[in-house]
Amino acid sequence: GVKFEERYREMTRQMVIQIELEKLVRVQKKLDGSALKGMAEVGNILLGRTSEQNHELSAAEAEKINVRAQEIFIEVDLDGSGEIELEELDDALKKLGAGVDRDVLEVMMCVIDSDGSSSVNVQEFCHFLEKSVTGEIVQMAKDYISSKGKG
């Protein structure tokens, strides 16, 4: 009885880990493809010009992004909690014209949720949009997947 239960729990745990790793591999492939191509458009919407990936933001650009990010954050934070969950993050990205697949969105949430709360506050959201405009968010997501794949 007891040994069987222990072995069964261990097998179940290994299956969950395997499923999660397979999901991360799928997301990695999407990141290598065009999963976040919509995020490049965020710069166009936020800054009113063609986004130049992989460049430093000027102070004026960062301020413009932060102002708009705060406006969008308030719009999607329907319960006024000061935190947005996965569905609200999806709504925010759609308002910016960037639809993202659910599995990619889940990884993005993990990447930008710096305090581990399973939700995103306005500062984390602003930082996320800045990194999206500069193109750094893709590498951050790949680094996150790489760290999880080793765990």
PyMOL commands that set and color helices and strands:
alter all, ss='L'
color gray80, all
select helices_A, chain A and resi 2-32+37-47+59-76+86-95+102-112+122-134+136-150
alter helices_A, ss='H'
color red, helices_A
select strands_A, chain A and resi 83-84+120-121
alter strands_A, ss='S'
color yellow, strands_A
deselect
rebuild
show_as cartoon
